[in-house]
Structure formats: structure tokens, C-alpha cells
Amino acid sequence: MNAIYAPEALLPAGWAREVIIEIDDRGDIVSTQPDRPQGAQSMRAGR
């Protein structure tokens, strides 16, 4: 699974800051985690 960081993202509940977006191997978003500083988790973009 890959994760990317977005300084801001529009989520169903509204705009959120410092969002980690987890993406499965098919490219589907599987979870979002707002209010997570960029260094909170290792992240990879792409494969």
C-alpha cells in the first residue's frame, strides 16, 4: 500500500489540513487521515 501527503484536501466532512491518503495497489483510496504532520508516517508516491 502507498501513502501520499496533502497539505490540504477536500474530504467528505470538508477541507482538512495535513492529510495522509492511503492508496491500494489498484490505485483506489482506502483511507484518509487528517491532522497528521508529514513526518508522522513514511510515505511513497508511485511504485
PDB file of N, H, CA, C and O in Angstrom:
ATOM      1  N   MET A   1       0.857  -1.171   0.000  1.00  0.00           N
ATOM      2  CA  MET A   1       0.000   0.000   0.000  1.00  0.00           C
ATOM      3  C   MET A   1       0.899   1.228   0.000  1.00  0.00           C
ATOM      4  O   MET A   1       1.947   1.234   0.646  1.00  0.00           O
ATOM      5  N   ASN A   2       0.499   2.251  -0.710  1.00  0.00           N
ATOM      6  H   ASN A   2      -0.352   2.246  -1.235  1.00  0.00           H
ATOM      7  CA  ASN A   2       1.224   3.504  -0.785  1.00  0.00           C
ATOM      8  C   ASN A   2       0.458   4.580  -0.033  1.00  0.00           C
ATOM      9  O   ASN A   2      -0.752   4.473   0.166  1.00  0.00           O
ATOM     10  N   ALA A   3       1.174   5.613   0.380  1.00  0.00           N
ATOM     11  H   ALA A   3       2.157   5.700   0.218  1.00  0.00           H
ATOM     12  CA  ALA A   3       0.541   6.749   1.045  1.00  0.00           C
ATOM     13  C   ALA A   3       1.146   8.028   0.491  1.00  0.00           C
ATOM     14  O   ALA A   3       2.341   8.098   0.203  1.00  0.00           O
ATOM     15  N   ILE A   4       0.301   9.031   0.349  1.00  0.00           N
ATOM     16  H   ILE A   4      -0.669   8.973   0.583  1.00  0.00           H
ATOM     17  CA  ILE A   4       0.787  10.336  -0.061  1.00  0.00           C
ATOM     18  C   ILE A   4       0.330  11.371   0.957  1.00  0.00           C
ATOM     19  O   ILE A   4      -0.639  11.158   1.685  1.00  0.00           O
ATOM     20  N   TYR A   5       1.029  12.472   0.998  1.00  0.00           N
ATOM     21  H   TYR A   5       1.817  12.645   0.407  1.00  0.00           H
ATOM     22  CA  TYR A   5       0.720  13.560   1.920  1.00  0.00           C
ATOM     23  C   TYR A   5       0.140  14.714   1.124  1.00  0.00           C
ATOM     24  O   TYR A   5       0.648  15.064   0.059  1.00  0.00           O
ATOM     25  N   ALA A   6      -0.930  15.305   1.650  1.00  0.00           N
ATOM     26  H   ALA A   6      -1.342  15.020   2.516  1.00  0.00           H
ATOM     27  CA  ALA A   6      -1.501  16.504   1.042  1.00  0.00           C
ATOM     28  C   ALA A   6      -1.576  17.586   2.122  1.00  0.00           C
ATOM     29  O   ALA A   6      -2.169  17.359   3.177  1.00  0.00           O
ATOM     30  N   PRO A   7      -0.989  18.750   1.876  1.00  0.00           N
ATOM     31  CA  PRO A   7      -1.084  19.826   2.870  1.00  0.00           C
ATOM     32  C   PRO A   7      -2.535  20.200   3.159  1.00  0.00           C
ATOM     33  O   PRO A   7      -2.882  20.545   4.288  1.00  0.00           O
ATOM     34  N   GLU A   8      -3.383  20.129   2.122  1.00  0.00           N
ATOM     35  H   GLU A   8      -3.100  19.849   1.204  1.00  0.00           H
ATOM     36  CA  GLU A   8      -4.824  20.361   2.267  1.00  0.00           C
ATOM     37  C   GLU A   8      -5.551  19.414   1.326  1.00  0.00           C
ATOM     38  O   GLU A   8      -5.065  19.117   0.234  1.00  0.00           O
ATOM     39  N   ALA A   9      -6.726  18.936   1.754  1.00  0.00           N
ATOM     40  H   ALA A   9      -7.120  19.177   2.641  1.00  0.00           H
ATOM     41  CA  ALA A   9      -7.518  18.048   0.911  1.00  0.00           C
ATOM     42  C   ALA A   9      -8.996  18.252   1.237  1.00  0.00           C
ATOM     43  O   ALA A   9      -9.368  18.517   2.380  1.00  0.00           O
ATOM     44  N   LEU A  10      -9.821  18.123   0.210  1.00  0.00           N
ATOM     45  H   LEU A  10      -9.518  17.908  -0.718  1.00  0.00           H
ATOM     46  CA  LEU A  10     -11.263  18.209   0.408  1.00  0.00           C
ATOM     47  C   LEU A  10     -11.790  16.802   0.687  1.00  0.00           C
ATOM     48  O   LEU A  10     -11.807  15.947  -0.198  1.00  0.00           O
ATOM     49  N   LEU A  11     -12.215  16.579   1.914  1.00  0.00           N
ATOM     50  H   LEU A  11     -12.202  17.274   2.633  1.00  0.00           H
ATOM     51  CA  LEU A  11     -12.760  15.296   2.345  1.00  0.00           C
ATOM     52  C   LEU A  11     -14.285  15.414   2.451  1.00  0.00           C
ATOM     53  O   LEU A  11     -14.815  16.524   2.385  1.00  0.00           O
ATOM     54  N   PRO A  12     -14.995  14.302   2.612  1.00  0.00           N
ATOM     55  CA  PRO A  12     -16.460  14.387   2.723  1.00  0.00           C
ATOM     56  C   PRO A  12     -16.944  15.329   3.836  1.00  0.00           C
ATOM     57  O   PRO A  12     -18.015  15.923   3.719  1.00  0.00           O
ATOM     58  N   ALA A  13     -16.161  15.467   4.907  1.00  0.00           N
ATOM     59  H   ALA A  13     -15.290  14.984   5.001  1.00  0.00           H
ATOM     60  CA  ALA A  13     -16.555  16.342   6.016  1.00  0.00           C
ATOM     61  C   ALA A  13     -16.134  17.796   5.784  1.00  0.00           C
ATOM     62  O   ALA A  13     -16.435  18.662   6.605  1.00  0.00           O
ATOM     63  N   GLY A  14     -15.444  18.071   4.680  1.00  0.00           N
ATOM     64  H   GLY A  14     -15.199  17.367   4.013  1.00  0.00           H
ATOM     65  CA  GLY A  14     -14.990  19.432   4.391  1.00  0.00           C
ATOM     66  C   GLY A  14     -13.479  19.470   4.228  1.00  0.00           C
ATOM     67  O   GLY A  14     -12.823  18.430   4.167  1.00  0.00           O
ATOM     68  N   TRP A  15     -12.932  20.685   4.159  1.00  0.00           N
ATOM     69  H   TRP A  15     -13.465  21.530   4.209  1.00  0.00           H
ATOM     70  CA  TRP A  15     -11.494  20.840   3.973  1.00  0.00           C
ATOM     71  C   TRP A  15     -10.750  20.402   5.220  1.00  0.00           C
ATOM     72  O   TRP A  15     -11.179  20.670   6.342  1.00  0.00           O
ATOM     73  N   ALA A  16      -9.623  19.719   5.009  1.00  0.00           N
ATOM     74  H   ALA A  16      -9.275  19.500   4.098  1.00  0.00           H
ATOM     75  CA  ALA A  16      -8.784  19.255   6.121  1.00  0.00           C
ATOM     76  C   ALA A  16      -7.335  19.590   5.798  1.00  0.00           C
ATOM     77  O   ALA A  16      -6.962  19.712   4.631  1.00  0.00           O
ATOM     78  N   ARG A  17      -6.534  19.736   6.822  1.00  0.00           N
ATOM     79  H   ARG A  17      -6.837  19.637   7.770  1.00  0.00           H
ATOM     80  CA  ARG A  17      -5.110  20.029   6.670  1.00  0.00           C
ATOM     81  C   ARG A  17      -4.291  18.797   7.033  1.00  0.00           C
ATOM     82  O   ARG A  17      -4.730  17.927   7.786  1.00  0.00           O
ATOM     83  N   GLU A  18      -3.077  18.754   6.465  1.00  0.00           N
ATOM     84  H   GLU A  18      -2.721  19.460   5.853  1.00  0.00           H
ATOM     85  CA  GLU A  18      -2.108  17.704   6.763  1.00  0.00           C
ATOM     86  C   GLU A  18      -2.747  16.318   6.674  1.00  0.00           C
ATOM     87  O   GLU A  18      -2.878  15.617   7.677  1.00  0.00           O
ATOM     88  N   VAL A  19      -3.138  15.938   5.471  1.00  0.00           N
ATOM     89  H   VAL A  19      -3.032  16.508   4.656  1.00  0.00           H
ATOM     90  CA  VAL A  19      -3.882  14.704   5.246  1.00  0.00           C
ATOM     91  C   VAL A  19      -2.969  13.634   4.648  1.00  0.00           C
ATOM     92  O   VAL A  19      -2.242  13.886   3.687  1.00  0.00           O
ATOM     93  N   ILE A  20      -3.020  12.452   5.225  1.00  0.00           N
ATOM     94  H   ILE A  20      -3.611  12.247   6.005  1.00  0.00           H
ATOM     95  CA  ILE A  20      -2.356  11.291   4.653  1.00  0.00           C
ATOM     96  C   ILE A  20      -3.428  10.486   3.921  1.00  0.00           C
ATOM     97  O   ILE A  20      -4.464  10.148   4.494  1.00  0.00           O
ATOM     98  N   ILE A  21      -3.169  10.185   2.657  1.00  0.00           N
ATOM     99  H   ILE A  21      -2.328  10.459   2.191  1.00  0.00           H
ATOM    100  CA  ILE A  21      -4.113   9.443   1.822  1.00  0.00           C
ATOM    101  C   ILE A  21      -3.466   8.104   1.495  1.00  0.00           C
ATOM    102  O   ILE A  21      -2.417   8.057   0.853  1.00  0.00           O
ATOM    103  N   GLU A  22      -4.088   7.023   1.934  1.00  0.00           N
ATOM    104  H   GLU A  22      -4.940   7.062   2.456  1.00  0.00           H
ATOM    105  CA  GLU A  22      -3.565   5.689   1.654  1.00  0.00           C
ATOM    106  C   GLU A  22      -4.245   5.135   0.410  1.00  0.00           C
ATOM    107  O   GLU A  22      -5.466   5.201   0.261  1.00  0.00           O
ATOM    108  N   ILE A  23      -3.418   4.587  -0.483  1.00  0.00           N
ATOM    109  H   ILE A  23      -2.426   4.533  -0.362  1.00  0.00           H
ATOM    110  CA  ILE A  23      -3.880   4.099  -1.776  1.00  0.00           C
ATOM    111  C   ILE A  23      -3.443   2.648  -1.945  1.00  0.00           C
ATOM    112  O   ILE A  23      -2.282   2.313  -1.713  1.00  0.00           O
ATOM    113  N   ASP A  24      -4.384   1.782  -2.352  1.00  0.00           N
ATOM    114  H   ASP A  24      -5.328   2.054  -2.540  1.00  0.00           H
ATOM    115  CA  ASP A  24      -4.022   0.376  -2.542  1.00  0.00           C
ATOM    116  C   ASP A  24      -3.308   0.167  -3.870  1.00  0.00           C
ATOM    117  O   ASP A  24      -3.128   1.112  -4.638  1.00  0.00           O
ATOM    118  N   ASP A  25      -2.907  -1.056  -4.137  1.00  0.00           N
ATOM    119  H   ASP A  25      -3.054  -1.824  -3.513  1.00  0.00           H
ATOM    120  CA  ASP A  25      -2.136  -1.366  -5.340  1.00  0.00           C
ATOM    121  C   ASP A  25      -2.920  -1.164  -6.639  1.00  0.00           C
ATOM    122  O   ASP A  25      -2.324  -1.052  -7.711  1.00  0.00           O
ATOM    123  N   ARG A  26      -4.248  -1.118  -6.549  1.00  0.00           N
ATOM    124  H   ARG A  26      -4.731  -1.209  -5.678  1.00  0.00           H
ATOM    125  CA  ARG A  26      -5.073  -0.858  -7.737  1.00  0.00           C
ATOM    126  C   ARG A  26      -5.241   0.630  -8.000  1.00  0.00           C
ATOM    127  O   ARG A  26      -5.739   1.021  -9.056  1.00  0.00           O
ATOM    128  N   GLY A  27      -4.829   1.463  -7.048  1.00  0.00           N
ATOM    129  H   GLY A  27      -4.425   1.145  -6.191  1.00  0.00           H
ATOM    130  CA  GLY A  27      -4.971   2.905  -7.193  1.00  0.00           C
ATOM    131  C   GLY A  27      -6.190   3.476  -6.516  1.00  0.00           C
ATOM    132  O   GLY A  27      -6.496   4.657  -6.683  1.00  0.00           O
ATOM    133  N   ASP A  28      -6.904   2.649  -5.741  1.00  0.00           N
ATOM    134  H   ASP A  28      -6.656   1.690  -5.605  1.00  0.00           H
ATOM    135  CA  ASP A  28      -8.092   3.114  -5.025  1.00  0.00           C
ATOM    136  C   ASP A  28      -7.690   3.719  -3.681  1.00  0.00           C
ATOM    137  O   ASP A  28      -6.795   3.206  -3.009  1.00  0.00           O
ATOM    138  N   ILE A  29      -8.347   4.802  -3.294  1.00  0.00           N
ATOM    139  H   ILE A  29      -9.074   5.219  -3.840  1.00  0.00           H
ATOM    140  CA  ILE A  29      -8.131   5.387  -1.970  1.00  0.00           C
ATOM    141  C   ILE A  29      -8.805   4.477  -0.956  1.00  0.00           C
ATOM    142  O   ILE A  29      -9.991   4.170  -1.082  1.00  0.00           O
ATOM    143  N   VAL A  30      -8.051   4.045   0.051  1.00  0.00           N
ATOM    144  H   VAL A  30      -7.088   4.294   0.153  1.00  0.00           H
ATOM    145  CA  VAL A  30      -8.611   3.154   1.062  1.00  0.00           C
ATOM    146  C   VAL A  30      -8.821   3.865   2.397  1.00  0.00           C
ATOM    147  O   VAL A  30      -9.643   3.429   3.203  1.00  0.00           O
ATOM    148  N   SER A  31      -8.084   4.962   2.642  1.00  0.00           N
ATOM    149  H   SER A  31      -7.416   5.316   1.987  1.00  0.00           H
ATOM    150  CA  SER A  31      -8.322   5.717   3.868  1.00  0.00           C
ATOM    151  C   SER A  31      -7.714   7.103   3.757  1.00  0.00           C
ATOM    152  O   SER A  31      -6.802   7.342   2.965  1.00  0.00           O
ATOM    153  N   THR A  32      -8.236   8.002   4.563  1.00  0.00           N
ATOM    154  H   THR A  32      -8.977   7.808   5.206  1.00  0.00           H
ATOM    155  CA  THR A  32      -7.672   9.340   4.707  1.00  0.00           C
ATOM    156  C   THR A  32      -7.515   9.612   6.187  1.00  0.00           C
ATOM    157  O   THR A  32      -8.355   9.219   6.997  1.00  0.00           O
ATOM    158  N   GLN A  33      -6.428  10.293   6.534  1.00  0.00           N
ATOM    159  H   GLN A  33      -5.746  10.612   5.876  1.00  0.00           H
ATOM    160  CA  GLN A  33      -6.156  10.603   7.930  1.00  0.00           C
ATOM    161  C   GLN A  33      -5.783  12.080   8.034  1.00  0.00           C
ATOM    162  O   GLN A  33      -4.642  12.448   7.756  1.00  0.00           O
ATOM    163  N   PRO A  34      -6.734  12.931   8.432  1.00  0.00           N
ATOM    164  CA  PRO A  34      -6.431  14.351   8.557  1.00  0.00           C
ATOM    165  C   PRO A  34      -5.625  14.643   9.821  1.00  0.00           C
ATOM    166  O   PRO A  34      -5.537  13.822  10.734  1.00  0.00           O
ATOM    167  N   ASP A  35      -5.043  15.838   9.840  1.00  0.00           N
ATOM    168  H   ASP A  35      -5.114  16.505   9.099  1.00  0.00           H
ATOM    169  CA  ASP A  35      -4.284  16.322  11.006  1.00  0.00           C
ATOM    170  C   ASP A  35      -3.100  15.442  11.346  1.00  0.00           C
ATOM    171  O   ASP A  35      -2.805  15.213  12.519  1.00  0.00           O
ATOM    172  N   ARG A  36      -2.415  14.946  10.316  1.00  0.00           N
ATOM    173  H   ARG A  36      -2.655  15.132   9.363  1.00  0.00           H
ATOM    174  CA  ARG A  36      -1.215  14.130  10.502  1.00  0.00           C
ATOM    175  C   ARG A  36      -0.035  14.870   9.873  1.00  0.00           C
ATOM    176  O   ARG A  36       0.005  15.020   8.652  1.00  0.00           O
ATOM    177  N   PRO A  37       0.908  15.327  10.659  1.00  0.00           N
ATOM    178  CA  PRO A  37       2.068  16.006  10.083  1.00  0.00           C
ATOM    179  C   PRO A  37       2.781  15.110   9.074  1.00  0.00           C
ATOM    180  O   PRO A  37       2.725  13.884   9.179  1.00  0.00           O
ATOM    181  N   GLN A  38       3.442  15.710   8.111  1.00  0.00           N
ATOM    182  H   GLN A  38       3.488  16.705   8.025  1.00  0.00           H
ATOM    183  CA  GLN A  38       4.053  14.953   7.010  1.00  0.00           C
ATOM    184  C   GLN A  38       5.026  13.902   7.495  1.00  0.00           C
ATOM    185  O   GLN A  38       5.103  12.837   6.882  1.00  0.00           O
ATOM    186  N   GLY A  39       5.768  14.136   8.548  1.00  0.00           N
ATOM    187  H   GLY A  39       5.705  15.001   9.046  1.00  0.00           H
ATOM    188  CA  GLY A  39       6.735  13.159   9.043  1.00  0.00           C
ATOM    189  C   GLY A  39       6.132  12.080   9.924  1.00  0.00           C
ATOM    190  O   GLY A  39       6.871  11.255  10.461  1.00  0.00           O
ATOM    191  N   ALA A  40       4.819  12.054  10.093  1.00  0.00           N
ATOM    192  H   ALA A  40       4.218  12.723   9.657  1.00  0.00           H
ATOM    193  CA  ALA A  40       4.181  11.109  11.006  1.00  0.00           C
ATOM    194  C   ALA A  40       4.255   9.666  10.510  1.00  0.00           C
ATOM    195  O   ALA A  40       4.112   8.728  11.293  1.00  0.00           O
ATOM    196  N   GLN A  41       4.475   9.495   9.228  1.00  0.00           N
ATOM    197  H   GLN A  41       4.591  10.257   8.591  1.00  0.00           H
ATOM    198  CA  GLN A  41       4.482   8.150   8.642  1.00  0.00           C
ATOM    199  C   GLN A  41       5.338   8.208   7.386  1.00  0.00           C
ATOM    200  O   GLN A  41       5.340   9.216   6.679  1.00  0.00           O
ATOM    201  N   SER A  42       6.051   7.151   7.110  1.00  0.00           N
ATOM    202  H   SER A  42       6.050   6.332   7.684  1.00  0.00           H
ATOM    203  CA  SER A  42       6.818   7.160   5.863  1.00  0.00           C
ATOM    204  C   SER A  42       5.850   7.087   4.693  1.00  0.00           C
ATOM    205  O   SER A  42       4.851   6.371   4.752  1.00  0.00           O
ATOM    206  N   MET A  43       6.141   7.816   3.647  1.00  0.00           N
ATOM    207  H   MET A  43       6.953   8.398   3.599  1.00  0.00           H
ATOM    208  CA  MET A  43       5.237   7.884   2.515  1.00  0.00           C
ATOM    209  C   MET A  43       5.986   7.665   1.217  1.00  0.00           C
ATOM    210  O   MET A  43       7.144   8.057   1.074  1.00  0.00           O
ATOM    211  N   ARG A  44       5.310   7.038   0.282  1.00  0.00           N
ATOM    212  H   ARG A  44       4.369   6.720   0.399  1.00  0.00           H
ATOM    213  CA  ARG A  44       5.844   6.842  -1.062  1.00  0.00           C
ATOM    214  C   ARG A  44       4.788   7.309  -2.042  1.00  0.00           C
ATOM    215  O   ARG A  44       3.591   7.121  -1.824  1.00  0.00           O
ATOM    216  N   ALA A  45       5.233   7.905  -3.095  1.00  0.00           N
ATOM    217  H   ALA A  45       6.205   8.058  -3.272  1.00  0.00           H
ATOM    218  CA  ALA A  45       4.322   8.256  -4.177  1.00  0.00           C
ATOM    219  C   ALA A  45       4.701   7.385  -5.366  1.00  0.00           C
ATOM    220  O   ALA A  45       5.854   7.386  -5.797  1.00  0.00           O
ATOM    221  N   GLY A  46       3.752   6.656  -5.887  1.00  0.00           N
ATOM    222  H   GLY A  46       2.815   6.655  -5.537  1.00  0.00           H
ATOM    223  CA  GLY A  46       4.033   5.763  -7.006  1.00  0.00           C
ATOM    224  C   GLY A  46       4.631   4.459  -6.550  1.00  0.00           C
ATOM    225  O   GLY A  46       4.645   4.149  -5.359  1.00  0.00           O
ATOM    226  N   ARG A  47       5.129   3.690  -7.509  1.00  0.00           N
ATOM    227  H   ARG A  47       5.117   3.941  -8.477  1.00  0.00           H
ATOM    228  CA  ARG A  47       5.678   2.375  -7.171  1.00  0.00           C
ATOM    229  C   ARG A  47       7.132   2.363  -7.437  1.00  0.00           C
ATOM    230  O   ARG A  47       7.792   1.346  -7.219  1.00  0.00           O
TER     231      ARG A  47
END
